[in-house]
Amino acid sequence: MNISTQNPLRIIPLGGLGEIGLNMMLVEYDDSIIIVDCGLMFPEDYMLGIDIVIPDITYLKKNREKVKAFLITHGHEDHTGALPFVLRDIKTPIYGTALTLGLIKEKLKEFNLDKETEFITVKPRGNVSIGPFDIEFIRVSHSIADGVALAIKTPVGVVIHTGDFKLDQTPVDGEILDYARFSEYGEKGVLLLLSDSTNVEKEGYTMSEKEIGKTFEEIFSASSGRIIVAAFSSNIHRIQQVINVAEKFGRKVMLNGRSMVANVGIARELGYLKMPDGLIIDLRELDNLPPQRAVLLTTGSQGEPMSALTRMAMDDHKQIKIRKGDTVILSSKFIPGHEKAISNMMNHLYRRGAEVIYEKVSEIHVSGHASQEELKIMLNMVKPKYFIPIHGEYRHLVKHSQLAERVGVKKENIILAEDGDVVEITESGAAIREKTESGKVFVDGKGVGDVGDVVLKDRKHLSQDGMVIAILALNEKTGEVIYGPDIITRGLIFEEESAELIGGAKNVVMAVLGTINIEAKTDWLEVKEEIRKALRRFFNKTLERRPVILPMIIEI
């Protein structure tokens, strides 16, 4: 490359370093930026009413003319889910493997963005040149097919981004991680390694995905009724194993859930999912099958309120009812924050007479992420000069840093970065130089970013302490009370049984009006604030609660 190396290489994480999910990493040199992954995260408990969370892309908006491409490592939502929102502002080609792009196109169809977006398919060991960067896609094993790492050749040196990976020696599709390419890069010299930290707290090795097939066989052989398997629709390897075992035991499979039907269709069309003709049936055929010959493959393993499995558990599904003798397999990890919803769903399934098999009682889920020994192997293969742990909460990043030091990376060459940190690397060294805009943007319905911390604080306040509305009608010229005060509460007390308290609140409002002279009463903002303060003191004293107070004054 005939490019001056006077400029620093800039590594800028906008998500995924300090939380699980939200993965987005910028690699910048001179006038070019490439974006590795563009993911979402699911809302935490305090994010009341929020549907999803996406990264703050203020920095990208300010530098949109520099952005050359999205490079997507695999098709999971925490690496692709923010694309429909980010593409509205950052219109640039998306590079990925065939299955990854297939899943992304399906998602973008919902937002009418699939036609206007350019997709470039790259096979593992394929190379692309984008501005000053030459990028090779390197095969990795994960819980979704067609995952890759990226070897990014820059004017300053080679950067390897592992994406999500584990060292599965017996993957379902036979496509093992490309040890040779990682080792070759390690021999030639790698400037920087960015490596997945999700499972750094787990000792040893992560179990192979193929082991799940053995567990499925045991469950299928012992079940005489229908089997309902709930799994993530993107986990094509898991779906393949359900299909394999169903075929072996002479069962037919019905797909349930929009994303399950769509993703299976995409995977079959692209050749990533193999099954005999006639194995998949529709709902009408399911009703006519004897229970011992039926498998239902569905979404809803996280207890989502409107998911098919939750509606079945609540006996609220129009077509499918849980029967006594059904076996329900929750073949996924419990995502933090969803435990209560999953527990409630399981209780309802048991009430309907089903047997429920889940991670805590059976080996029906394995992680797609590398444990400690695998992370050490990656570090030893790549032998990077500098190391930045990625994809994890802060404690994961610290643990991965300690692990890297134990296998020989110099302590001063390990950079513990967080979202928004700008890491600059030159021929003379690497360090965090500055901080740029970063954070979480909340998506609530069709609104993107219009719900902020203040609104969430109000929602929390409302949910904990309720609301009081004080309604008054005043003469706009004299300030005389024509109607009211009328006190309405929500989430605070049962008004019909609290007439004395409501009466006391009305007296408080009248007392406030009595202390303000006639001229001041026409300054409605002042009147509202005085009423708000007085009612706040009243409810705090009488109930020891602090509801949201909303005075409403009607001028007549």
C-alpha positions in Angstrom: 0.0 0.0 0.0 1.4 3.4 -1.0 0.0 5.2 2.0 1.9 7.2 4.5 1.9 5.8 8.0 2.1 9.2 9.6 -1.5 9.0 10.6 -2.6 6.9 13.6 -4.8 3.9 13.3 -7.9 4.6 15.4 -10.0 1.9 17.1 -13.3 3.2 18.4 -15.8 0.9 20.1 -19.4 2.4 20.2 -20.9 -0.7 21.8 -20.1 -4.1 23.3 -17.3 -3.0 25.7 -19.0 -2.7 29.0 -22.2 -4.7 28.2 -23.3 -7.9 26.6 -24.7 -7.0 23.2 -24.8 -3.7 21.3 -21.6 -4.7 19.5 -20.2 -2.1 17.2 -16.5 -1.4 16.5 -15.0 1.3 14.2 -11.6 1.0 12.5 -10.5 4.4 11.2 -7.5 5.4 9.2 -7.1 8.8 7.6 -10.3 9.5 5.7 -11.8 6.0 5.9 -13.9 4.2 8.5 -15.1 0.6 8.4 -17.7 -0.6 10.9 -17.5 -4.1 12.3 -20.9 -5.3 13.4 -24.0 -3.2 14.2 -25.9 -4.8 17.1 -28.6 -4.2 19.6 -29.1 -5.2 23.2 -32.3 -6.1 25.0 -33.6 -3.7 27.6 -32.5 -4.0 31.2 -35.1 -4.0 34.1 -34.9 -0.3 34.6 -35.6 0.5 31.0 -39.4 0.5 31.4 -41.3 0.2 28.2 -38.2 0.1 26.0 -38.3 -2.4 23.1 -34.6 -2.5 22.2 -31.4 -0.6 22.7 -29.0 0.5 20.0 -25.6 2.3 20.0 -25.3 6.1 19.9 -23.9 6.9 16.4 -23.3 10.6 16.9 -19.6 10.1 15.9 -20.6 8.3 12.7 -23.1 11.0 11.8 -20.4 13.7 12.2 -18.0 11.6 10.0 -20.5 9.9 7.6 -18.5 10.9 4.6 -15.6 8.7 5.9 -17.7 5.6 6.4 -16.9 3.0 3.7 -18.6 -0.2 4.8 -20.3 -2.4 7.4 -18.5 -5.7 8.0 -20.8 -8.2 9.8 -19.2 -11.2 11.5 -22.4 -13.3 11.9 -26.2 -13.1 11.9 -27.1 -12.7 15.6 -29.2 -9.7 16.6 -26.5 -8.4 19.0 -24.3 -8.0 15.9 -26.9 -7.0 13.3 -30.1 -5.8 15.0 -29.3 -2.0 14.9 -28.8 -2.0 11.1 -32.4 -1.0 10.3 -32.0 2.1 12.5 -28.4 3.0 11.7 -28.8 2.6 7.9 -31.3 5.5 7.9 -28.4 7.8 8.6 -25.3 5.8 7.4 -26.0 4.5 3.9 -23.1 2.2 2.9 -22.6 -1.3 1.6 -22.8 -4.3 3.9 -20.2 -7.1 3.6 -20.9 -10.6 5.1 -21.2 -14.3 4.4 -24.2 -15.7 2.6 -26.3 -16.8 5.6 -25.5 -13.6 7.5 -26.6 -11.4 4.6 -29.7 -13.6 4.1 -30.8 -13.0 7.6 -30.1 -9.2 7.4 -32.0 -8.9 4.2 -35.1 -10.5 5.8 -34.8 -8.1 8.7 -34.4 -5.0 6.5 -37.5 -6.0 4.5 -39.6 -5.1 7.5 -38.2 -1.5 7.3 -38.3 -1.3 3.4 -34.5 -0.9 3.4 -33.6 -4.1 1.6 -33.9 -2.7 -1.9 -31.8 0.4 -1.3 -29.0 -1.3 0.5 -26.0 -2.9 -1.3 -24.9 -6.3 -0.1 -21.5 -7.9 -0.9 -21.2 -11.6 -0.2 -17.8 -12.8 0.9 -16.8 -16.4 1.5 -14.4 -17.5 4.3 -10.8 -16.9 3.1 -12.2 -14.4 0.7 -10.6 -10.9 0.6 -12.0 -7.4 0.0 -10.2 -4.1 -0.4 -12.0 -1.1 1.1 -10.1 2.2 1.1 -6.7 1.7 2.9 -7.9 -1.6 4.3 -7.5 -5.2 3.0 -9.8 -7.6 4.8 -9.8 -11.4 4.9 -12.8 -13.3 6.3 -11.7 -16.2 8.5 -14.0 -19.1 9.4 -14.9 -19.5 13.1 -17.2 -21.8 15.1 -20.2 -20.3 16.9 -23.8 -21.0 17.7 -24.9 -19.8 14.3 -23.6 -21.0 10.9 -21.3 -19.0 8.7 -19.6 -17.0 11.4 -16.3 -15.3 10.6 -13.4 -13.4 12.2 -11.8 -10.5 10.3 -8.1 -10.0 9.5 -7.9 -6.3 8.7 -4.6 -5.3 7.1 -4.0 -1.6 7.7 -1.1 0.8 6.9 0.0 0.4 10.6 -0.3 -3.4 10.8 -2.7 -6.3 11.0 -5.8 -6.1 13.2 -7.7 -9.4 14.0 -11.3 -9.1 15.2 -12.4 -12.6 16.3 -16.2 -11.9 16.3 -18.0 -14.4 18.5 -16.2 -17.8 18.5 -15.4 -21.0 20.3 -13.1 -23.9 19.4 -15.7 -26.6 18.6 -13.8 -29.7 17.3 -17.0 -31.4 16.2 -19.3 -28.7 14.8 -22.7 -29.7 13.4 -21.8 -28.6 9.9 -18.3 -29.9 10.0 -16.9 -26.4 9.4 -14.2 -26.0 12.2 -12.4 -22.7 13.0 -9.6 -22.0 10.5 -6.6 -22.6 12.8 -4.2 -22.4 9.9 -5.1 -18.8 8.9 -5.0 -17.6 12.5 -1.6 -19.3 13.0 -0.2 -17.9 9.7 -1.2 -14.4 10.7 0.4 -15.0 14.1 3.7 -16.1 12.4 3.8 -13.0 10.2 3.0 -10.7 13.0 -0.3 -9.2 14.3 -0.4 -5.7 15.6 -3.7 -5.9 17.5 -6.1 -8.7 18.6 -9.7 -7.8 19.5 -11.1 -11.0 21.2 -14.5 -12.2 22.5 -14.7 -12.0 26.3 -18.2 -13.4 26.9 -17.2 -16.7 28.6 -13.9 -15.6 30.2 -15.2 -16.5 33.6 -15.7 -20.1 32.7 -12.8 -22.5 33.1 -11.8 -25.2 30.6 -13.5 -25.6 27.3 -17.0 -25.0 26.0 -18.9 -28.1 25.2 -19.5 -28.9 21.5 -22.8 -28.1 19.9 -23.0 -31.7 18.8 -23.4 -32.9 22.4 -26.9 -31.4 22.3 -27.9 -34.0 19.7 -27.2 -36.8 22.1 -29.4 -35.1 24.8 -32.2 -34.7 22.2 -32.0 -38.4 21.3 -32.4 -39.3 25.0 -35.4 -37.0 25.4 -37.1 -38.2 22.1 -36.6 -41.8 22.9 -38.3 -41.4 26.4 -41.2 -39.2 25.1 -44.5 -40.8 24.0 -46.3 -37.5 23.5 -45.7 -34.4 21.4 -42.4 -32.7 21.7 -42.3 -28.9 21.6 -38.8 -27.4 21.2 -38.3 -23.7 21.8 -35.1 -22.3 20.4 -33.7 -19.1 18.8 -34.6 -19.0 15.2 -31.1 -17.9 14.2 -29.5 -21.0 15.8 -29.5 -23.0 12.5 -27.2 -25.7 14.0 -29.7 -26.4 16.9 -32.6 -26.5 14.4 -30.6 -28.9 12.2 -30.1 -31.3 15.2 -33.9 -31.2 16.1 -34.6 -32.1 12.4 -32.0 -34.9 12.4 -33.4 -36.4 15.6 -37.0 -36.0 14.5 -36.2 -37.9 11.3 -34.5 -40.6 13.2 -37.5 -41.2 15.5 -40.1 -41.0 12.7 -41.5 -37.7 13.7 -42.8 -34.8 11.5 -41.8 -31.2 12.3 -44.1 -28.2 12.3 -42.5 -24.7 12.4 -44.1 -22.0 14.6 -43.3 -18.3 14.8 -42.7 -15.9 12.0 -38.9 -15.6 12.4 -38.6 -19.4 12.7 -40.4 -20.0 9.4 -38.4 -17.2 7.7 -35.0 -18.2 8.9 -35.5 -21.9 8.2 -36.6 -20.9 4.7 -33.5 -18.8 4.2 -31.1 -21.5 5.6 -32.7 -24.2 3.4 -32.5 -22.0 0.3 -28.8 -21.2 0.9 -27.9 -24.8 1.7 -27.1 -24.4 5.4 -30.0 -26.5 6.6 -30.6 -30.0 5.2 -33.8 -32.1 5.6 -35.7 -34.6 3.5 -38.8 -33.5 1.6 -42.0 -34.1 3.5 -40.5 -33.7 7.0 -41.9 -30.2 7.5 -45.7 -30.1 7.9 -48.3 -27.4 8.4 -50.8 -26.9 11.2 -53.6 -28.9 9.6 -51.4 -32.0 9.3 -50.2 -31.5 12.9 -53.8 -32.0 14.2 -54.1 -35.3 12.3 -50.8 -36.8 13.6 -50.6 -39.1 16.5 -48.8 -37.4 19.4 -45.8 -39.7 19.3 -45.1 -38.6 15.7 -45.2 -34.8 16.2 -42.5 -32.2 16.9 -43.3 -28.5 17.2 -40.3 -26.2 16.6 -41.1 -22.7 18.0 -39.7 -19.4 19.1 -40.5 -18.0 22.5 -37.8 -19.6 24.7 -37.4 -16.4 26.7 -41.0 -16.1 27.8 -41.7 -13.1 25.6 -45.3 -11.9 26.4 -46.6 -12.2 22.8 -44.6 -15.2 21.7 -46.3 -18.4 20.5 -45.0 -20.5 23.4 -46.1 -18.0 26.1 -49.6 -17.9 24.5 -49.7 -21.7 24.5 -48.7 -21.8 28.2 -51.5 -19.3 29.0 -54.0 -21.4 27.0 -54.4 -18.3 24.8 -53.2 -19.7 21.4 -56.0 -20.1 18.9 -54.6 -23.1 17.1 -52.3 -25.0 19.4 -53.2 -26.2 22.9 -50.8 -27.8 25.4 -51.9 -31.3 26.3 -51.1 -33.6 29.1 -48.2 -35.7 28.0 -46.5 -33.0 26.0 -42.7 -32.5 26.5 -41.5 -28.9 26.2 -37.8 -28.3 25.7 -36.4 -24.8 26.3 -33.2 -25.2 24.2 -31.6 -21.8 25.0 -29.8 -19.9 27.7 -32.0 -17.8 30.0 -31.1 -14.2 29.0 -30.5 -12.0 32.1 -33.6 -10.0 32.9 -35.9 -12.7 31.4 -35.7 -15.2 34.2 -39.0 -14.2 35.8 -40.9 -14.3 32.5 -39.5 -17.7 31.7 -40.3 -19.0 35.2 -43.9 -17.9 34.9 -44.2 -19.5 31.5 -42.8 -22.8 32.8 -45.3 -22.8 35.7 -48.2 -22.3 33.3 -46.9 -25.1 31.0 -46.8 -27.5 34.0 -50.3 -26.4 34.9 -51.4 -27.5 31.4 -49.9 -31.0 32.1 -46.6 -30.6 30.1 -43.2 -31.8 31.2 -40.6 -29.0 30.8 -36.9 -29.6 30.2 -34.6 -26.7 30.5 -30.9 -25.8 31.0 -30.8 -26.3 34.8 -32.1 -29.9 34.7 -30.6 -31.1 31.4 -27.8 -30.4 28.9 -30.1 -29.0 26.2 -28.1 -25.8 25.6 -24.4 -25.0 25.1 -22.7 -21.7 24.7 -21.4 -20.4 21.5 -18.5 -18.6 23.2 -15.0 -19.7 24.1 -14.1 -20.5 27.6 -10.7 -19.7 29.3 -8.6 -22.4 27.6 -9.9 -21.6 24.2 -9.2 -17.9 24.7 -5.6 -18.8 25.7 -5.3 -20.8 22.5 -6.5 -17.9 20.4 -4.0 -15.6 22.1 -1.2 -18.1 21.5 -2.1 -18.6 17.9 -2.3 -15.0 17.0 0.5 -13.7 19.2 -0.6 -10.1 19.1 1.6 -7.1 20.0 -1.4 -5.3 21.5 -4.6 -6.7 22.9 -8.0 -5.2 23.5 -10.7 -7.5 25.1 -14.1 -6.9 23.6 -17.7 -8.3 23.8 -18.4 -8.3 27.6 -19.3 -6.4 30.7 -16.4 -4.6 32.4 -15.5 -7.5 34.7 -15.2 -9.8 31.6 -12.8 -7.3 30.0 -10.7 -7.2 33.2 -10.6 -11.0 33.5 -9.7 -11.3 29.8 -6.9 -8.8 30.3 -5.5 -10.8 33.2 -5.7 -14.0 31.1 -3.8 -12.3 28.2 -1.1 -11.2 30.6 -0.7 -14.8 31.9 -0.1 -16.2 28.4 2.6 -13.6 27.7 1.1 -10.4 26.4 3.0 -7.5 28.0 0.9 -5.7 30.6 1.7 -2.3 29.0 0.4 -3.6 25.7 -3.0 -4.6 27.0 -5.6 -1.8 26.6 -8.7 -2.0 28.7 -11.1 0.2 26.6 -14.8 1.0 27.0 -17.4 2.3 24.7 -16.4 5.7 23.4 -12.7 5.4 24.0 -10.6 6.3 21.0 -7.5 4.0 20.9 -4.8 5.3 18.7 -2.0 3.1 17.4 1.1 4.2 15.7 4.5 2.7 15.0 5.7 4.1 18.3 2.9 2.9 20.6 -0.8 2.5 21.5 -3.0 4.3 24.0 -6.4 5.7 24.7 -6.1 9.3 23.5 -9.6 10.7 23.9 -13.3 10.0 24.4 -16.0 10.4 21.8 -19.8 10.4 22.0 -21.2 7.0 22.9 -24.0 5.5 24.9 -27.3 3.8 24.6 -30.2 5.0 22.4 -33.6 3.6 23.4 -36.1 2.4 20.8 -39.7 2.6 22.0 -42.3 1.6 19.3 -41.6 3.8 16.3 -39.6 6.3 18.4 -35.8 6.2 18.2 -33.9 8.2 20.8 -37.0 10.2 21.9 -37.0 8.4 25.3 -34.1 9.4 27.4 -33.0 9.1 31.0 -35.5 11.8 32.2 -38.4 9.9 30.6 -37.3 6.6 32.1 -37.0 8.3 35.5 -40.6 9.5 35.2 -41.7 6.0 34.2 -40.0 4.5 37.2 -41.5 7.2 39.4 -45.0 6.6 38.0 -44.6 2.8 38.4 -43.5 3.1 42.0 -45.5 6.0 43.4 -48.5 6.5 41.1 -49.9 9.8 39.9 -52.3 12.5 41.2 -54.1 14.9 38.9 -55.6 18.1 40.4 -58.2 19.7 38.0 -59.4 23.3 38.5 -61.5 25.7 36.4 -60.7 29.3 37.1 -62.0 32.6 35.9 -59.2 33.9 33.6 -59.8 37.5 34.7 -60.5 37.2 38.4 -58.9 33.9 39.4 -62.2 32.8 41.0 -62.7 29.0 41.3 -65.6 28.0 39.0 -65.1 24.3 39.2 -63.1 21.9 41.4 -60.7 21.2 42.7 -61.2 17.6 41.5 -58.6 15.1 42.6 -58.0 12.0 40.4 -55.4 9.4 41.3 -53.8 6.5 39.4 -51.6 3.8 41.0 -51.7 5.6 44.4 -55.0 4.7 46.3 -58.4 3.2 45.6 -60.3 6.5 45.6 -63.7 5.1 46.5 -62.3 3.9 49.8 -60.3 7.0 50.5 -62.8 9.8 50.5 -61.3 11.4 53.6 -57.8 11.5 51.9 -59.2 13.0 48.7 -61.1 15.5 50.7 -57.9 16.5 52.5 -56.1 16.9 49.2 -58.9 19.2 47.9 -58.6 21.3 51.1 -54.9 21.6 50.5 -55.5 23.0 47.0 -58.1 25.5 48.2 -55.7 26.6 51.0 -53.0 27.3 48.4 -55.5 29.4 46.3 -56.4 31.3 49.5 -52.8 32.3 50.1 -52.3 33.8 46.6 -53.7 37.3 45.8 -56.2 37.8 43.0 -53.7 39.3 40.6 -51.2 36.4 41.0 -53.9 33.8 40.4 -53.9 34.8 36.7 -50.2 33.7 36.5 -51.2 30.0 36.0 -47.6 28.6 36.1 -47.0 30.0 39.6 -50.4 28.7 40.7 -49.6 25.2 39.3 -46.2 25.1 41.0 -47.6 26.1 44.4 -50.3 23.4 44.1 -47.7 20.8 43.1 -45.5 21.6 46.1 -48.4 21.6 48.6 -49.9 18.3 47.3 -46.4 16.7 47.3 -46.0 17.7 51.0 -49.5 16.5 51.8 -49.1 13.0 50.3 -45.6 12.6 51.7 -46.9 13.4 55.2 -50.1 11.3 55.1 -48.9 8.3 53.0 -45.1 8.6 53.0 -45.4 8.4 49.2 -44.2 10.8 46.5 -46.6 10.5 43.5 -46.2 12.5 40.3 -48.4 15.6 40.7 -50.0 17.1 37.6 -52.1 20.2 38.3 -54.4 21.1 35.4 -56.0 24.6 35.3 -58.8 25.3 32.8 -59.3 29.0 32.0 -62.9 30.1 31.6 
